[in-house]
Amino acid sequence: MKNLALLIVFSLCASLAQAAPDIYTNPVGMAFIEIPAGNFIMGTENLEEAAAENSDDGLDIVRDETPAHRIELNEPFYLGTTEVTQKQWLEIMGTKPGPEDYWSTAEWQQLPVVSVSWQDVERFILKLHERDPKTRYRLPTEAEWEYAARAGAQGLRPMTVKELPEHAWYITNSDDLPHPVATRKPNPWGVYDMLGNVWEWTQDWYAPDTYTQSSIVNPSGPKNGSKRVRRGGSYHCPQHMVRPGYRGADTPETAYSVIGFRLIATPESTNNQ
């Protein structure tokens, strides 16, 4: 009986260990959590509900989130648990983009780096590859970003509006300033600040009709365009922009103090599988 009890405990512990998400930390101290493969409904199913949060623009502002459609991501991926920080940017690039005040606060190292264009991010990735050649880095696709932000939930958000301030820094609670990463609750998949704090660049070109032409498996957006997609909202945004389905876009050279990014990492061990 004692041996049986020990076996049950051992099996339970083993199951819990297997269920725990895998985390990869690179040489710069950037942590990436494994996001499982799966499928989800991308886009907004209830346009009226989304539009109701923004009485000024109504349905016009959410039409590019339709039609809601099922997407399959057939491989897991490692997504940054937080947005890239000022400390990480400085270590790789040796520069201090964004407002000077953000670099002089006591918590400057943990603030998300801002005022970096999509093109700047690509330069950061090249430098990061030089530092860590055994890992491939890139921006998430728009589909990967939304899949991770939804974390298995449908509806406008994976939390209620009442719970949103516990998970996101936005105009309601931010004092119109960015905050250190990972100081709000993570989403159900263990990722911080997917909503709010700073907008996040994605890999994809923007088109208002992307969802009418999207591939079902591992979509990567239009082949070309004039703007790149950003997602998630920021510390400066009202509530209606701070949700997984909301789509923003800017030219690749745009660098605002509300835009940052997070990366996907593919370690050499997974590259060889």
N, C-alpha and C positions, 0 to 999 in steps of 0.2 A: 504493500500500500504506500509505504514511504517512497519507494522508487517511482511508483506511478505518479505521485504528487510532484516529485522532482521533475519528472519527464514533462508533465503538464506545464509547470512553471517555465522550464527551459523552452518548450515549444512556443509559449506565449511571448517570452522575451524575444525569441528569434523572429516571430511574426511582426512584433512591434519594430524590431530593428530593420526588417525588410520594408516595412511601410514608411519608415522615416525618409524624407526626401534627401537626396544626395546633394551635398554642397561642395563646390570647387572654389578654392581660393587661389588667386594667381600671385606671382611674385611681388606685385604692387599692393597686395592686400585687398583687392577687389573680390568680393564674394558673389558667386553665381549659384543659384538654386535650380535643381532639375525640374523642369516643367514637363509633365507626362504628355505623351502623344494622345490624341483624341479628336473628337469632333464637337462642333458647337454651332449655334445659330449666330452668324455675324450680321450686324446691323440692328436696326430698331424695328420691332414688331408693332409697337403701339405708338404711332406718330402723334396721335392726339395727346397722349400722356406726356410725351417728350415736349411737345409744343406748348403745353399748358404751363410748363415751368418758365417759359419766356414769352411774356405777353406782347412784347414789342414786335418780334419778327414772326411769331407763330410758326406755321408749317414750313415756311420758306427756308428756315435755318436748318431743318432736319431732313429735307428731301434727299440729300446725298447719302443718307444712311439707309436707303432702301434700294431694292427690295431686301428684306431680311432673308438670308439664305444659309443653308447648311454648308459648312466648310470642314474638311478633314486635314489635320496636321498629322502626318503618319510617322513622324519621328519625334522623340523627346528632344528638348534643347535646354541649355543652361542659360538662364536669364539673370542679369544683375539684380541682386536683392534690393539694391538702392540705385538711385541716380548717381552718376559719376560726380564725385565731390571736388571741391576746389583743391584740396590737398593732393588728390590723385592726378588732377590736371596739371598742377604745378610740377609734380615729380616727373611727369612724362614730357610736358611741353616747355616748362621753364618760364611760362607767361602767366599773367594775372588778368584775364579778361573780365569784363563786367564792372559795375560800380566799385569805386575804391573803398567805400564804406563796408562792402561785403567782405573785404580782405582785412579789415582792421578790427573786426569784432572778436571777442574772446573765443567764439565758436567757429571761426572762419574755416577751419580745416574740414568741418563736417557739413558745411553749407553745400548745396548742389552748385556746380559750376554753371554759370549763365553767360549770356551774350556770346555764345558760340554758334556759328552758322553750321549748316549741314556740311559745307565744305571743310570747315574747321574740324568737325568730327571725323571726317575721312582722314585728315592729316594726323589726328590723334591716334586713330586706328593703325596707321602705318608706323608711327613711332612705338606704339604698344607692341606691335609685331616684332620690332627690332629688339625690344626688351624681353619679350617672351615668345621666341620663334616656334615653340612647340604647341602653341595655342592659336587657333584662328578666331579672330574677332570681327564682328559686324554689327550693324544696327538691326533690330528686329523688323521683320516685315509688318505691315499694318495688321494682317491677320494674326500673326504671332502675338503682337502687342495686345490686341483686343481679347484674344483667347486667354492670355495670362491675366489681364485685368478683370475679366469676368469670373475667372477662377471657378468654373463649373456652374455659375448662377446665370439665370436669365433675368429679364426685366431691365429696368433702367440702370440698376446698380446691384452689386452683390451685398448691399447693406441698405437699410432704410434711410430716408432723408434725415430722420432724427439722429441716426448713428453716424451720419457722414462726417461731422466735425471730429469724431474720434479717429477717423481713418484718413482725413485729408486736410491739408492747409489750403484754404481758399479765402475769398474776401470776407466771409462771415467771421473767421476766427484768426486770420493771419496778421492783422494790422498792416496789410498790404506790403508784407516783407517775406522773403524766403526764410525757411527754418531748417535747422540741421536735419539731415536725412534720418529716417527710422525713429522719429519722435512721435509719430502717430501709430496706430495699430496696423499690423500687416493685414493683407487680404487673406482669405482662407488657404492660399497656396504658399504663404510665407513671404510675399513680396511687399515691400514698403513703397508708399508714395506713388503708386500707379495712378492715383487720382490726386490732383492738386500738387502743391509745392512749385514745380516748374513743368511747363510743357516738355514733351519728349519727342525728339525727331525719330522718325521711322525711315526705313529704307525706301519706301515706295514713292513713286510719282503720284501726284493727286489728279483725279478726274472726278467730276460730279456724278458720272454715270458708271463708275468702276464696278459697282455691284451688279449691274445688268450684264456685264461681260466677264465677270470673275470666273476663273477655273475653280473646280470643286476641291481639288487636292493641292495643298501647299501653294496657294496663290501668292503672286509676288507683285501684283498691281500692273498698271500700264507700262508699256515699253519705253515711253518717253513722256515729257510734259514740261511745264514751266515752273511748277511748284512741287515741293516735297511735303509729305503728310507729317503733321505733328499731332500728338494725342495727349489726353489726360487732364488738360486744364492746368491752371497755375494758382499761385497765391493771390494773384490779382483778379481771378475770374469769379463771376457769380455762379450760383449753384447749377444752373442749367447747362453750363459747359463742363462741369466736373462729373463726368460719367463715362463709362467705357465706349459707348457708341458714338460720341461726339467727334466730328472730324474737323481739324483745322489744317491749314496749309500755308506755306510761305516759300519764296524763292530760295534756292540753295545758299545764296550769299547773305540772307537775312540773319541778323544777330541781335535779338532783343534781350533785355534783362529778365525776361520771363521764360526763356527757352533754354533747356538743357538736354540731357539724354541719358540713356542707359544702354548697355550693350548685351549682346549674346556672345558667349564663349564656347568654342568647340575644342576641348583639350585633345592632344595627340592620341590618347588612348581611345577616345571615341571616334576620331578620324579614321583609325585603322580597323574599326569593326566592320 
